[in-house]
Amino acid sequence: MTGFPVDRPRRLRRTEALRRLVRETELKTGDLIYPLFVIHGHNVKNPVPSLPGIYQLSIDNLLPEVEEVVGLGIPAVLLFGLPAEKDELGSGAWSPDGVVQQAIKAIKKEFPELLVITDVCLCEYTSHGHCGVVSDGRVLNDPSLEFIARTALSHAEAGADIVAPSDMMDGRVRAIREKLDAHGFTETPILAYAAKYASAFYGPFREAAGSAPQFGDRRSYQMDPANAREALREIELDIEEGADMIMVKPALAYLDVIRLARENFNCPLVAYNVSGEYAMVKAAAANGWLDERQVVLEILTAIKRAGAGNIITYFAKDVARWLK
Ligand code: PBG
């Protein structure tokens, strides 16, 4: 016979020592990936209004930031670039001396042990703000692949440890793998933004990265938030094409998708705690409506509990400090 009064789950909650002993999920600094926005120019440190604490940094200001990240024990950064000029094709994305390529070299020179992951996408570099080649108001799939693959190759050549395509074109993981392999980068892993939804939670990021689409939206390439089975299909295809790691994005409103991804696939799983998720907490905390530290730890622990192994988060530095 079980049940009360023999069964008393509260016995194991009585003290912090007991709770710690039976805790199922542990958030660690080693799980975290910190996004960084590198901008062309010198001595630039532009605050992003909707992301308090996050800046667009020129390389000279990026390095002290990276030093702090390394000092806190965060193992990886995710780089986004803001180029001096944009054009129709987004050619700044694969320029050998583009802003991200220079940043990778500068970081790897000073901090060789830090993992540098690069976001591979065209939207920060195209005048229209879309993630691929545009013709007659449509985002074309196949013609975009060569440019996306070139971008990934240029990141690998500059020294990126992992390339992370976020454009959601079909076939881009294969195109990148083939391009990398053909140039001898057989050891560079691909972290695929595999299940990436067309989400309003990216709003603050587009301000940070200057990448808002100039017409229309991204719903013809990013996923419909209503779909979960389709996420499994997307992930399956990316793994077949050669993805080494997969991502679900956003995280908080998609914990079910994270869980499904964890249960169905065996490769490392990353969740992106996106800009809007950060902005919501920051705004509420600034009003005194939420305890920021408690809420952030609860959210990130929930993302891990759902099944993510790593979390990309703008809170990474704060969390590293809190967990010290
Ligand atoms: C680029 C990209 C976006 C994000 C990461 N890579 C924006 C988008 O798809 O519009 C969003 C990240 C965030 O909101 O924190 N394609």
py3Dmol code that shows the C-alpha trace and the ligand (Angstrom):
import py3Dmol

protein = """\
ATOM      1  CA  MET A   1       0.000   0.000   0.000  1.00  0.00           C
ATOM      2  CA  THR A   2       1.248   3.406  -0.834  1.00  0.00           C
ATOM      3  CA  GLY A   3      -0.103   6.859  -0.376  1.00  0.00           C
ATOM      4  CA  PHE A   4      -0.478   9.217   2.502  1.00  0.00           C
ATOM      5  CA  PRO A   5       0.476   9.009   5.333  1.00  0.00           C
ATOM      6  CA  VAL A   6       3.375   6.749   4.256  1.00  0.00           C
ATOM      7  CA  ASP A   7       4.128   8.721   1.103  1.00  0.00           C
ATOM      8  CA  ARG A   8       5.094  12.281   1.913  1.00  0.00           C
ATOM      9  CA  PRO A   9       6.896  13.938  -1.031  1.00  0.00           C
ATOM     10  CA  ARG A  10       7.561  16.916   1.221  1.00  0.00           C
ATOM     11  CA  ARG A  11      10.155  14.844   3.141  1.00  0.00           C
ATOM     12  CA  LEU A  12      12.627  15.437   0.330  1.00  0.00           C
ATOM     13  CA  ARG A  13      11.890  19.153   0.166  1.00  0.00           C
ATOM     14  CA  ARG A  14      12.517  19.942   3.793  1.00  0.00           C
ATOM     15  CA  THR A  15      16.001  21.459   3.493  1.00  0.00           C
ATOM     16  CA  GLU A  16      18.117  22.889   0.697  1.00  0.00           C
ATOM     17  CA  ALA A  17      20.566  19.998   1.134  1.00  0.00           C
ATOM     18  CA  LEU A  18      17.803  17.460   0.486  1.00  0.00           C
ATOM     19  CA  ARG A  19      16.396  19.423  -2.424  1.00  0.00           C
ATOM     20  CA  ARG A  20      19.833  19.666  -3.950  1.00  0.00           C
ATOM     21  CA  LEU A  21      20.422  15.947  -3.558  1.00  0.00           C
ATOM     22  CA  VAL A  22      17.309  15.017  -5.529  1.00  0.00           C
ATOM     23  CA  ARG A  23      17.391  17.838  -8.087  1.00  0.00           C
ATOM     24  CA  GLU A  24      16.857  16.451 -11.596  1.00  0.00           C
ATOM     25  CA  THR A  25      18.092  19.344 -13.709  1.00  0.00           C
ATOM     26  CA  GLU A  26      21.177  21.459 -13.221  1.00  0.00           C
ATOM     27  CA  LEU A  27      21.851  24.666 -15.089  1.00  0.00           C
ATOM     28  CA  LYS A  28      25.597  25.165 -15.597  1.00  0.00           C
ATOM     29  CA  THR A  29      27.675  28.024 -16.944  1.00  0.00           C
ATOM     30  CA  GLY A  30      29.254  25.470 -19.279  1.00  0.00           C
ATOM     31  CA  ASP A  31      25.875  25.067 -21.028  1.00  0.00           C
ATOM     32  CA  LEU A  32      25.631  28.684 -22.096  1.00  0.00           C
ATOM     33  CA  ILE A  33      26.300  30.489 -25.356  1.00  0.00           C
ATOM     34  CA  TYR A  34      26.426  34.300 -25.375  1.00  0.00           C
ATOM     35  CA  PRO A  35      25.302  36.258 -28.472  1.00  0.00           C
ATOM     36  CA  LEU A  36      27.434  39.227 -29.554  1.00  0.00           C
ATOM     37  CA  PHE A  37      26.720  41.937 -32.129  1.00  0.00           C
ATOM     38  CA  VAL A  38      29.820  43.205 -33.868  1.00  0.00           C
ATOM     39  CA  ILE A  39      29.555  46.419 -35.854  1.00  0.00           C
ATOM     40  CA  HIS A  40      31.939  48.036 -38.339  1.00  0.00           C
ATOM     41  CA  GLY A  41      33.910  51.060 -37.190  1.00  0.00           C
ATOM     42  CA  HIS A  42      36.016  52.062 -34.236  1.00  0.00           C
ATOM     43  CA  ASN A  43      35.162  52.828 -30.636  1.00  0.00           C
ATOM     44  CA  VAL A  44      31.472  52.038 -31.170  1.00  0.00           C
ATOM     45  CA  LYS A  45      29.335  50.870 -28.273  1.00  0.00           C
ATOM     46  CA  ASN A  46      25.678  51.414 -29.185  1.00  0.00           C
ATOM     47  CA  PRO A  47      23.186  50.303 -26.563  1.00  0.00           C
ATOM     48  CA  VAL A  48      20.203  48.377 -27.951  1.00  0.00           C
ATOM     49  CA  PRO A  49      17.173  50.043 -26.287  1.00  0.00           C
ATOM     50  CA  SER A  50      14.974  46.952 -26.300  1.00  0.00           C
ATOM     51  CA  LEU A  51      17.800  44.724 -24.965  1.00  0.00           C
ATOM     52  CA  PRO A  52      19.139  46.462 -21.848  1.00  0.00           C
ATOM     53  CA  GLY A  53      22.769  45.484 -21.250  1.00  0.00           C
ATOM     54  CA  ILE A  54      23.346  44.440 -24.877  1.00  0.00           C
ATOM     55  CA  TYR A  55      25.442  46.583 -27.238  1.00  0.00           C
ATOM     56  CA  GLN A  56      26.528  46.774 -30.840  1.00  0.00           C
ATOM     57  CA  LEU A  57      30.306  46.691 -30.425  1.00  0.00           C
ATOM     58  CA  SER A  58      33.132  47.492 -32.796  1.00  0.00           C
ATOM     59  CA  ILE A  59      35.994  45.006 -32.621  1.00  0.00           C
ATOM     60  CA  ASP A  60      38.104  47.172 -30.286  1.00  0.00           C
ATOM     61  CA  ASN A  61      35.218  47.205 -27.806  1.00  0.00           C
ATOM     62  CA  LEU A  62      34.282  43.600 -28.486  1.00  0.00           C
ATOM     63  CA  LEU A  63      37.561  42.207 -27.159  1.00  0.00           C
ATOM     64  CA  PRO A  64      37.149  43.464 -23.558  1.00  0.00           C
ATOM     65  CA  GLU A  65      33.609  42.068 -23.647  1.00  0.00           C
ATOM     66  CA  VAL A  66      34.939  38.713 -24.818  1.00  0.00           C
ATOM     67  CA  GLU A  67      37.566  38.812 -22.083  1.00  0.00           C
ATOM     68  CA  GLU A  68      34.772  39.188 -19.543  1.00  0.00           C
ATOM     69  CA  VAL A  69      32.879  36.267 -21.096  1.00  0.00           C
ATOM     70  CA  VAL A  70      35.982  34.081 -20.928  1.00  0.00           C
ATOM     71  CA  GLY A  71      36.666  35.162 -17.348  1.00  0.00           C
ATOM     72  CA  LEU A  72      33.160  34.109 -16.362  1.00  0.00           C
ATOM     73  CA  GLY A  73      33.719  30.620 -17.743  1.00  0.00           C
ATOM     74  CA  ILE A  74      31.190  30.860 -20.584  1.00  0.00           C
ATOM     75  CA  PRO A  75      32.433  28.396 -23.215  1.00  0.00           C
ATOM     76  CA  ALA A  76      31.062  29.910 -26.430  1.00  0.00           C
ATOM     77  CA  VAL A  77      29.847  33.055 -28.159  1.00  0.00           C
ATOM     78  CA  LEU A  78      27.509  33.412 -31.141  1.00  0.00           C
ATOM     79  CA  LEU A  79      28.539  36.210 -33.501  1.00  0.00           C
ATOM     80  CA  PHE A  80      26.262  38.463 -35.541  1.00  0.00           C
ATOM     81  CA  GLY A  81      27.586  41.185 -37.830  1.00  0.00           C
ATOM     82  CA  LEU A  82      26.474  44.690 -38.776  1.00  0.00           C
ATOM     83  CA  PRO A  83      28.308  45.656 -41.964  1.00  0.00           C
ATOM     84  CA  ALA A  84      29.143  49.169 -43.174  1.00  0.00           C
ATOM     85  CA  GLU A  85      27.065  48.694 -46.298  1.00  0.00           C
ATOM     86  CA  LYS A  86      24.277  46.455 -47.495  1.00  0.00           C
ATOM     87  CA  ASP A  87      23.448  45.379 -51.028  1.00  0.00           C
ATOM     88  CA  GLU A  88      20.852  43.351 -52.887  1.00  0.00           C
ATOM     89  CA  LEU A  89      22.725  40.041 -52.531  1.00  0.00           C
ATOM     90  CA  GLY A  90      24.227  40.607 -49.093  1.00  0.00           C
ATOM     91  CA  SER A  91      27.798  40.317 -50.374  1.00  0.00           C
ATOM     92  CA  GLY A  92      29.179  41.683 -47.084  1.00  0.00           C
ATOM     93  CA  ALA A  93      28.230  38.341 -45.537  1.00  0.00           C
ATOM     94  CA  TRP A  94      31.005  36.420 -47.302  1.00  0.00           C
ATOM     95  CA  SER A  95      33.573  39.151 -47.709  1.00  0.00           C
ATOM     96  CA  PRO A  96      36.945  37.836 -46.436  1.00  0.00           C
ATOM     97  CA  ASP A  97      37.472  41.075 -44.532  1.00  0.00           C
ATOM     98  CA  GLY A  98      33.841  41.499 -43.507  1.00  0.00           C
ATOM     99  CA  VAL A  99      32.973  42.577 -40.017  1.00  0.00           C
ATOM    100  CA  VAL A 100      32.329  39.059 -38.669  1.00  0.00           C
ATOM    101  CA  GLN A 101      35.384  37.580 -40.388  1.00  0.00           C
ATOM    102  CA  GLN A 102      37.595  40.241 -38.788  1.00  0.00           C
ATOM    103  CA  ALA A 103      35.960  39.717 -35.426  1.00  0.00           C
ATOM    104  CA  ILE A 104      36.531  35.949 -35.567  1.00  0.00           C
ATOM    105  CA  LYS A 105      40.231  36.461 -36.276  1.00  0.00           C
ATOM    106  CA  ALA A 106      40.602  39.030 -33.508  1.00  0.00           C
ATOM    107  CA  ILE A 107      38.832  36.841 -30.947  1.00  0.00           C
ATOM    108  CA  LYS A 108      40.624  33.599 -31.854  1.00  0.00           C
ATOM    109  CA  LYS A 109      43.990  35.383 -31.708  1.00  0.00           C
ATOM    110  CA  GLU A 110      43.420  36.666 -28.165  1.00  0.00           C
ATOM    111  CA  PHE A 111      41.233  33.875 -26.788  1.00  0.00           C
ATOM    112  CA  PRO A 112      41.960  30.692 -28.727  1.00  0.00           C
ATOM    113  CA  GLU A 113      40.160  28.492 -26.204  1.00  0.00           C
ATOM    114  CA  LEU A 114      36.817  30.297 -26.538  1.00  0.00           C
ATOM    115  CA  LEU A 115      34.454  28.641 -29.031  1.00  0.00           C
ATOM    116  CA  VAL A 116      33.356  31.062 -31.717  1.00  0.00           C
ATOM    117  CA  ILE A 117      30.043  30.123 -33.331  1.00  0.00           C
ATOM    118  CA  THR A 118      28.875  32.267 -36.234  1.00  0.00           C
ATOM    119  CA  ASP A 119      25.323  32.947 -37.322  1.00  0.00           C
ATOM    120  CA  VAL A 120      25.255  32.230 -41.051  1.00  0.00           C
ATOM    121  CA  CYS A 121      22.575  34.353 -42.679  1.00  0.00           C
ATOM    122  CA  LEU A 122      22.209  37.096 -45.239  1.00  0.00           C
ATOM    123  CA  CYS A 123      19.532  39.249 -43.588  1.00  0.00           C
ATOM    124  CA  GLU A 124      21.953  41.596 -41.820  1.00  0.00           C
ATOM    125  CA  TYR A 125      23.738  42.196 -45.144  1.00  0.00           C
ATOM    126  CA  THR A 126      20.913  42.498 -47.670  1.00  0.00           C
ATOM    127  CA  SER A 127      19.319  45.856 -48.475  1.00  0.00           C
ATOM    128  CA  HIS A 128      15.861  44.204 -48.375  1.00  0.00           C
ATOM    129  CA  GLY A 129      16.542  42.492 -45.028  1.00  0.00           C
ATOM    130  CA  HIS A 130      15.517  38.999 -46.153  1.00  0.00           C
ATOM    131  CA  CYS A 131      17.578  35.868 -45.518  1.00  0.00           C
ATOM    132  CA  GLY A 132      18.016  34.930 -49.174  1.00  0.00           C
ATOM    133  CA  VAL A 133      18.018  36.175 -52.752  1.00  0.00           C
ATOM    134  CA  VAL A 134      14.938  38.249 -53.610  1.00  0.00           C
ATOM    135  CA  SER A 135      13.304  38.474 -57.012  1.00  0.00           C
ATOM    136  CA  ASP A 136       9.899  39.979 -57.804  1.00  0.00           C
ATOM    137  CA  GLY A 137       9.166  40.291 -54.103  1.00  0.00           C
ATOM    138  CA  ARG A 138       9.831  36.591 -53.446  1.00  0.00           C
ATOM    139  CA  VAL A 139      12.636  34.975 -51.466  1.00  0.00           C
ATOM    140  CA  LEU A 140      14.180  32.380 -53.778  1.00  0.00           C
ATOM    141  CA  ASN A 141      15.456  29.146 -52.282  1.00  0.00           C
ATOM    142  CA  ASP A 142      17.980  27.510 -54.609  1.00  0.00           C
ATOM    143  CA  PRO A 143      19.811  30.658 -55.763  1.00  0.00           C
ATOM    144  CA  SER A 144      20.360  31.562 -52.092  1.00  0.00           C
ATOM    145  CA  LEU A 145      22.242  28.366 -51.264  1.00  0.00           C
ATOM    146  CA  GLU A 146      25.521  29.290 -52.957  1.00  0.00           C
ATOM    147  CA  PHE A 147      25.697  32.608 -51.076  1.00  0.00           C
ATOM    148  CA  ILE A 148      24.849  31.023 -47.753  1.00  0.00           C
ATOM    149  CA  ALA A 149      27.473  28.326 -48.310  1.00  0.00           C
ATOM    150  CA  ARG A 150      30.050  30.954 -49.290  1.00  0.00           C
ATOM    151  CA  THR A 151      29.278  32.824 -46.088  1.00  0.00           C
ATOM    152  CA  ALA A 152      29.808  29.715 -43.974  1.00  0.00           C
ATOM    153  CA  LEU A 153      33.083  28.978 -45.776  1.00  0.00           C
ATOM    154  CA  SER A 154      34.358  32.515 -45.192  1.00  0.00           C
ATOM    155  CA  HIS A 155      33.613  32.119 -41.473  1.00  0.00           C
ATOM    156  CA  ALA A 156      35.465  28.792 -41.357  1.00  0.00           C
ATOM    157  CA  GLU A 157      38.411  30.328 -43.212  1.00  0.00           C
ATOM    158  CA  ALA A 158      38.528  33.147 -40.669  1.00  0.00           C
ATOM    159  CA  GLY A 159      38.706  30.556 -37.875  1.00  0.00           C
ATOM    160  CA  ALA A 160      35.117  29.960 -36.719  1.00  0.00           C
ATOM    161  CA  ASP A 161      34.777  26.841 -34.583  1.00  0.00           C
ATOM    162  CA  ILE A 162      31.139  26.128 -35.521  1.00  0.00           C
ATOM    163  CA  VAL A 163      28.921  27.604 -38.247  1.00  0.00           C
ATOM    164  CA  ALA A 164      25.218  28.041 -37.553  1.00  0.00           C
ATOM    165  CA  PRO A 165      22.903  28.632 -40.531  1.00  0.00           C
ATOM    166  CA  SER A 166      19.734  30.484 -39.494  1.00  0.00           C
ATOM    167  CA  ASP A 167      18.176  31.315 -42.855  1.00  0.00           C
ATOM    168  CA  MET A 168      15.737  28.350 -43.107  1.00  0.00           C
ATOM    169  CA  MET A 169      16.282  27.787 -46.841  1.00  0.00           C
ATOM    170  CA  ASP A 170      15.757  24.140 -47.848  1.00  0.00           C
ATOM    171  CA  GLY A 171      19.005  22.315 -48.552  1.00  0.00           C
ATOM    172  CA  ARG A 172      21.332  24.841 -46.947  1.00  0.00           C
ATOM    173  CA  VAL A 173      22.939  22.371 -44.554  1.00  0.00           C
ATOM    174  CA  ARG A 174      23.953  20.113 -47.457  1.00  0.00           C
ATOM    175  CA  ALA A 175      25.175  23.093 -49.481  1.00  0.00           C
ATOM    176  CA  ILE A 176      27.298  24.255 -46.541  1.00  0.00           C
ATOM    177  CA  ARG A 177      28.677  20.778 -45.779  1.00  0.00           C
ATOM    178  CA  GLU A 178      29.685  20.276 -49.405  1.00  0.00           C
ATOM    179  CA  LYS A 179      31.295  23.699 -49.621  1.00  0.00           C
ATOM    180  CA  LEU A 180      33.219  23.257 -46.371  1.00  0.00           C
ATOM    181  CA  ASP A 181      34.400  19.763 -47.296  1.00  0.00           C
ATOM    182  CA  ALA A 182      35.470  20.840 -50.786  1.00  0.00           C
ATOM    183  CA  HIS A 183      37.748  23.407 -49.156  1.00  0.00           C
ATOM    184  CA  GLY A 184      39.231  21.115 -46.531  1.00  0.00           C
ATOM    185  CA  PHE A 185      37.023  22.141 -43.600  1.00  0.00           C
ATOM    186  CA  THR A 186      35.777  18.630 -42.948  1.00  0.00           C
ATOM    187  CA  GLU A 187      36.211  19.168 -39.204  1.00  0.00           C
ATOM    188  CA  THR A 188      34.028  22.272 -38.902  1.00  0.00           C
ATOM    189  CA  PRO A 189      30.704  21.338 -37.285  1.00  0.00           C
ATOM    190  CA  ILE A 190      27.351  22.713 -38.419  1.00  0.00           C
ATOM    191  CA  LEU A 191      24.836  23.807 -35.807  1.00  0.00           C
ATOM    192  CA  ALA A 192      21.579  24.014 -37.760  1.00  0.00           C
ATOM    193  CA  TYR A 193      18.823  26.367 -36.697  1.00  0.00           C
ATOM    194  CA  ALA A 194      16.677  23.368 -37.615  1.00  0.00           C
ATOM    195  CA  ALA A 195      13.294  24.245 -36.115  1.00  0.00           C
ATOM    196  CA  LYS A 196      13.184  27.994 -36.389  1.00  0.00           C
ATOM    197  CA  TYR A 197       9.764  29.580 -36.173  1.00  0.00           C
ATOM    198  CA  ALA A 198       8.481  32.813 -37.734  1.00  0.00           C
ATOM    199  CA  SER A 199       8.240  34.452 -34.341  1.00  0.00           C
ATOM    200  CA  ALA A 200       7.311  37.895 -33.086  1.00  0.00           C
ATOM    201  CA  PHE A 201       9.788  37.225 -30.250  1.00  0.00           C
ATOM    202  CA  TYR A 202      12.622  38.249 -32.627  1.00  0.00           C
ATOM    203  CA  GLY A 203      11.508  41.896 -32.615  1.00  0.00           C
ATOM    204  CA  PRO A 204      14.260  43.301 -30.362  1.00  0.00           C
ATOM    205  CA  PHE A 205      16.950  41.303 -32.201  1.00  0.00           C
ATOM    206  CA  ARG A 206      16.061  42.963 -35.483  1.00  0.00           C
ATOM    207  CA  GLU A 207      16.731  46.309 -33.836  1.00  0.00           C
ATOM    208  CA  ALA A 208      20.057  44.997 -32.516  1.00  0.00           C
ATOM    209  CA  ALA A 209      21.120  43.467 -35.814  1.00  0.00           C
ATOM    210  CA  GLY A 210      19.485  45.983 -38.147  1.00  0.00           C
ATOM    211  CA  SER A 211      17.914  43.062 -39.991  1.00  0.00           C
ATOM    212  CA  ALA A 212      14.183  43.754 -40.187  1.00  0.00           C
ATOM    213  CA  PRO A 213      12.704  42.746 -43.550  1.00  0.00           C
ATOM    214  CA  GLN A 214      11.972  45.859 -45.609  1.00  0.00           C
ATOM    215  CA  PHE A 215       8.825  44.292 -47.095  1.00  0.00           C
ATOM    216  CA  GLY A 216       6.622  41.399 -46.065  1.00  0.00           C
ATOM    217  CA  ASP A 217       7.700  38.964 -43.371  1.00  0.00           C
ATOM    218  CA  ARG A 218       9.615  35.701 -43.031  1.00  0.00           C
ATOM    219  CA  ARG A 219       6.654  33.337 -43.028  1.00  0.00           C
ATOM    220  CA  SER A 220       7.471  31.809 -46.402  1.00  0.00           C
ATOM    221  CA  TYR A 221      10.704  30.353 -44.992  1.00  0.00           C
ATOM    222  CA  GLN A 222      10.512  30.264 -41.183  1.00  0.00           C
ATOM    223  CA  MET A 223       8.071  27.829 -39.585  1.00  0.00           C
ATOM    224  CA  ASP A 224       4.453  28.327 -38.601  1.00  0.00           C
ATOM    225  CA  PRO A 225       4.261  28.550 -34.775  1.00  0.00           C
ATOM    226  CA  ALA A 226       1.246  26.229 -34.887  1.00  0.00           C
ATOM    227  CA  ASN A 227       3.303  23.244 -36.078  1.00  0.00           C
ATOM    228  CA  ALA A 228       5.234  20.689 -34.030  1.00  0.00           C
ATOM    229  CA  ARG A 229       5.308  17.617 -36.297  1.00  0.00           C
ATOM    230  CA  GLU A 230       6.784  19.800 -39.007  1.00  0.00           C
ATOM    231  CA  ALA A 231       9.641  20.641 -36.623  1.00  0.00           C
ATOM    232  CA  LEU A 232      10.546  16.957 -36.479  1.00  0.00           C
ATOM    233  CA  ARG A 233      10.559  16.835 -40.273  1.00  0.00           C
ATOM    234  CA  GLU A 234      12.818  19.904 -40.475  1.00  0.00           C
ATOM    235  CA  ILE A 235      15.212  18.468 -37.903  1.00  0.00           C
ATOM    236  CA  GLU A 236      15.284  15.089 -39.636  1.00  0.00           C
ATOM    237  CA  LEU A 237      16.159  16.715 -42.959  1.00  0.00           C
ATOM    238  CA  ASP A 238      18.913  18.845 -41.428  1.00  0.00           C
ATOM    239  CA  ILE A 239      20.487  15.814 -39.778  1.00  0.00           C
ATOM    240  CA  GLU A 240      20.299  13.880 -43.050  1.00  0.00           C
ATOM    241  CA  GLU A 241      21.999  16.788 -44.792  1.00  0.00           C
ATOM    242  CA  GLY A 242      24.845  16.751 -42.279  1.00  0.00           C
ATOM    243  CA  ALA A 243      23.931  18.865 -39.270  1.00  0.00           C
ATOM    244  CA  ASP A 244      26.103  17.984 -36.254  1.00  0.00           C
ATOM    245  CA  MET A 245      23.959  19.877 -33.760  1.00  0.00           C
ATOM    246  CA  ILE A 246      20.371  21.065 -33.965  1.00  0.00           C
ATOM    247  CA  MET A 247      18.525  24.048 -32.572  1.00  0.00           C
ATOM    248  CA  VAL A 248      14.978  24.895 -31.574  1.00  0.00           C
ATOM    249  CA  LYS A 249      14.167  28.602 -31.636  1.00  0.00           C
ATOM    250  CA  PRO A 250      12.547  30.408 -29.818  1.00  0.00           C
ATOM    251  CA  ALA A 251      12.703  28.438 -26.561  1.00  0.00           C
ATOM    252  CA  LEU A 252      10.158  29.492 -23.972  1.00  0.00           C
ATOM    253  CA  ALA A 253       6.994  29.207 -26.060  1.00  0.00           C
ATOM    254  CA  TYR A 254       8.348  26.021 -27.707  1.00  0.00           C
ATOM    255  CA  LEU A 255       9.288  23.796 -24.765  1.00  0.00           C
ATOM    256  CA  ASP A 256       7.129  21.024 -26.235  1.00  0.00           C
ATOM    257  CA  VAL A 257       9.158  21.155 -29.448  1.00  0.00           C
ATOM    258  CA  ILE A 258      12.404  20.984 -27.447  1.00  0.00           C
ATOM    259  CA  ARG A 259      11.064  17.912 -25.657  1.00  0.00           C
ATOM    260  CA  LEU A 260      10.020  16.276 -28.941  1.00  0.00           C
ATOM    261  CA  ALA A 261      13.407  17.020 -30.494  1.00  0.00           C
ATOM    262  CA  ARG A 262      15.195  15.512 -27.482  1.00  0.00           C
ATOM    263  CA  GLU A 263      13.091  12.354 -27.561  1.00  0.00           C
ATOM    264  CA  ASN A 264      13.394  11.792 -31.294  1.00  0.00           C
ATOM    265  CA  PHE A 265      17.011  12.634 -32.117  1.00  0.00           C
ATOM    266  CA  ASN A 266      20.361  11.879 -30.583  1.00  0.00           C
ATOM    267  CA  CYS A 267      22.514  14.796 -31.602  1.00  0.00           C
ATOM    268  CA  PRO A 268      23.306  17.726 -29.316  1.00  0.00           C
ATOM    269  CA  LEU A 269      20.305  20.011 -28.910  1.00  0.00           C
ATOM    270  CA  VAL A 270      20.553  23.779 -28.468  1.00  0.00           C
ATOM    271  CA  ALA A 271      17.695  26.112 -27.558  1.00  0.00           C
ATOM    272  CA  TYR A 272      17.717  29.831 -28.336  1.00  0.00           C
ATOM    273  CA  ASN A 273      16.268  31.954 -25.520  1.00  0.00           C
ATOM    274  CA  VAL A 274      15.599  34.766 -27.980  1.00  0.00           C
ATOM    275  CA  SER A 275      15.611  38.540 -27.736  1.00  0.00           C
ATOM    276  CA  GLY A 276      11.884  38.944 -27.004  1.00  0.00           C
ATOM    277  CA  GLU A 277      12.129  36.453 -24.144  1.00  0.00           C
ATOM    278  CA  TYR A 278      14.945  38.545 -22.674  1.00  0.00           C
ATOM    279  CA  ALA A 279      13.150  41.857 -23.252  1.00  0.00           C
ATOM    280  CA  MET A 280       9.970  40.670 -21.502  1.00  0.00           C
ATOM    281  CA  VAL A 281      11.839  39.716 -18.358  1.00  0.00           C
ATOM    282  CA  LYS A 282      13.942  42.888 -18.403  1.00  0.00           C
ATOM    283  CA  ALA A 283      10.874  45.123 -18.781  1.00  0.00           C
ATOM    284  CA  ALA A 284       8.975  43.420 -15.988  1.00  0.00           C
ATOM    285  CA  ALA A 285      12.031  43.456 -13.712  1.00  0.00           C
ATOM    286  CA  ALA A 286      12.655  47.157 -14.402  1.00  0.00           C
ATOM    287  CA  ASN A 287       9.111  47.825 -13.199  1.00  0.00           C
ATOM    288  CA  GLY A 288       9.694  45.797 -10.068  1.00  0.00           C
ATOM    289  CA  TRP A 289       7.061  43.290 -11.186  1.00  0.00           C
ATOM    290  CA  LEU A 290       9.310  40.216 -11.214  1.00  0.00           C
ATOM    291  CA  ASP A 291      12.442  39.075  -9.417  1.00  0.00           C
ATOM    292  CA  GLU A 292      14.802  38.981 -12.401  1.00  0.00           C
ATOM    293  CA  ARG A 293      17.318  36.534 -11.005  1.00  0.00           C
ATOM    294  CA  GLN A 294      14.729  34.003  -9.829  1.00  0.00           C
ATOM    295  CA  VAL A 295      12.717  34.238 -13.024  1.00  0.00           C
ATOM    296  CA  VAL A 296      15.734  33.878 -15.307  1.00  0.00           C
ATOM    297  CA  LEU A 297      17.048  30.842 -13.442  1.00  0.00           C
ATOM    298  CA  GLU A 298      13.575  29.302 -13.511  1.00  0.00           C
ATOM    299  CA  ILE A 299      13.160  29.887 -17.266  1.00  0.00           C
ATOM    300  CA  LEU A 300      16.588  28.574 -18.204  1.00  0.00           C
ATOM    301  CA  THR A 301      16.240  25.549 -15.923  1.00  0.00           C
ATOM    302  CA  ALA A 302      12.874  24.827 -17.573  1.00  0.00           C
ATOM    303  CA  ILE A 303      14.499  24.983 -21.014  1.00  0.00           C
ATOM    304  CA  LYS A 304      17.047  22.409 -19.854  1.00  0.00           C
ATOM    305  CA  ARG A 305      14.370  20.302 -18.197  1.00  0.00           C
ATOM    306  CA  ALA A 306      12.506  20.245 -21.513  1.00  0.00           C
ATOM    307  CA  GLY A 307      15.607  18.648 -23.033  1.00  0.00           C
ATOM    308  CA  ALA A 308      18.022  21.287 -24.280  1.00  0.00           C
ATOM    309  CA  GLY A 309      21.696  20.647 -23.610  1.00  0.00           C
ATOM    310  CA  ASN A 310      22.837  24.170 -24.403  1.00  0.00           C
ATOM    311  CA  ILE A 311      21.117  27.531 -24.264  1.00  0.00           C
ATOM    312  CA  ILE A 312      21.912  30.622 -26.280  1.00  0.00           C
ATOM    313  CA  THR A 313      20.927  33.497 -24.018  1.00  0.00           C
ATOM    314  CA  TYR A 314      21.478  37.219 -23.541  1.00  0.00           C
ATOM    315  CA  PHE A 315      21.416  36.423 -19.803  1.00  0.00           C
ATOM    316  CA  ALA A 316      24.566  34.262 -20.026  1.00  0.00           C
ATOM    317  CA  LYS A 317      26.876  36.704 -18.205  1.00  0.00           C
ATOM    318  CA  ASP A 318      24.368  37.317 -15.406  1.00  0.00           C
ATOM    319  CA  VAL A 319      23.740  33.608 -14.982  1.00  0.00           C
ATOM    320  CA  ALA A 320      27.463  32.852 -14.891  1.00  0.00           C
ATOM    321  CA  ARG A 321      27.812  35.397 -12.078  1.00  0.00           C
ATOM    322  CA  TRP A 322      24.827  34.048 -10.171  1.00  0.00           C
ATOM    323  CA  LEU A 323      26.053  30.468 -10.412  1.00  0.00           C
ATOM    324  CA  LYS A 324      29.562  31.339  -9.187  1.00  0.00           C
TER     325      LYS A 324
END
"""
ligand_1 = """\
16
PBG
C 18.895 35.865 -38.508
C 18.533 35.625 -37.080
C 17.459 36.114 -36.333
C 17.669 35.703 -35.014
C 18.827 34.939 -35.007
N 19.335 34.887 -36.298
C 16.348 37.001 -36.710
C 15.339 36.581 -37.677
O 15.281 35.428 -38.110
O 14.566 37.462 -38.059
C 16.796 36.036 -33.823
C 17.498 36.023 -32.487
C 16.771 36.690 -31.360
O 15.611 37.145 -31.471
O 17.383 36.786 -30.291
N 18.105 35.265 -39.449
"""
view = py3Dmol.view(width=600, height=400)
view.addModel(protein, "pdb")
view.setStyle({"model": 0}, {"cartoon": {"style": "trace"}})
view.addModel(ligand_1, "xyz")
view.setStyle({"model": 1}, {"stick": {}})
view.zoomTo()
view.show()
